[in-house]
Amino acid sequence: MPNTKSAEKRLRQERKRRLYNRSVKSSVKTAIKKARLAIASGLDAEAAVRNAISTLDRAVKKGVLHPNNAARRKSRLMKLFNSAKAASSPQQAHVGS
């Protein structure tokens, strides 16, 4: 338990921030999960990935996630999306001499 007035206030602030950050992190996780499922199923994956990236950017803007953390997650998501997109589209034959 806090011993001083300032420590009590700090405890109150930390509780509020923890609850707020938890809800933001939860929405980030949900958006990423939906994007991964959309990529796996191939249904409207681009919109889901765009939404997940937007959610990650909002979390960074609010100070919940570190910018590098969000960049890493976006990079991995785009890598997954691009590889799935490349696998689903037919390979073009190389036309040359």
FENCOR-V29827 format. One record per backbone hydrogen bond with DSSP energy under -0.5 kcal/mol. NH is the residue of the N-H (numbers start at 1). CO is the residue of the C=O. E is the energy in kcal/mol with one decimal. If there is no record, write none. Layout:
NH:CO:E  NH:CO:E
This chain:
8:4:-2.0  9:5:-2.2  10:6:-2.4  11:7:-2.0  12:8:-2.0  13:9:-2.6  14:10:-2.6  15:11:-2.0  16:12:-1.9  17:13:-2.7  18:14:-2.7  19:15:-2.2  20:16:-2.3  21:17:-3.2  22:18:-2.3  23:19:-1.8  24:20:-1.9  25:21:-2.8  26:22:-2.2  27:23:-2.0  28:24:-1.9  29:25:-2.5  30:26:-2.4  31:27:-2.2  32:28:-2.4  33:29:-2.5  34:30:-2.6  35:31:-2.1  36:32:-2.5  37:33:-2.3  38:34:-2.3  39:35:-2.4  40:36:-2.3  41:37:-2.4  42:38:-2.3  43:38:-0.7  44:42:-0.7  48:44:-1.5  49:45:-2.6  50:46:-2.3  51:47:-2.2  52:48:-2.2  53:49:-2.5  54:50:-2.2  55:51:-2.3  56:52:-2.3  57:53:-2.4  58:54:-2.1  59:55:-1.9  60:56:-1.9  61:57:-2.3  62:58:-1.9  63:60:-1.2  64:59:-2.3  65:59:-1.1  70:66:-2.1  71:67:-2.3  72:68:-2.4  73:69:-2.1  74:70:-2.8  75:71:-2.4  76:72:-2.3  77:73:-2.2  78:74:-2.7  79:75:-2.3  80:76:-2.1  81:77:-2.6  82:78:-3.1  83:79:-2.1  84:80:-2.1  85:81:-2.4  86:82:-2.4  87:83:-1.9  88:84:-1.9  89:85:-1.8  95:93:-0.5  96:94:-0.6
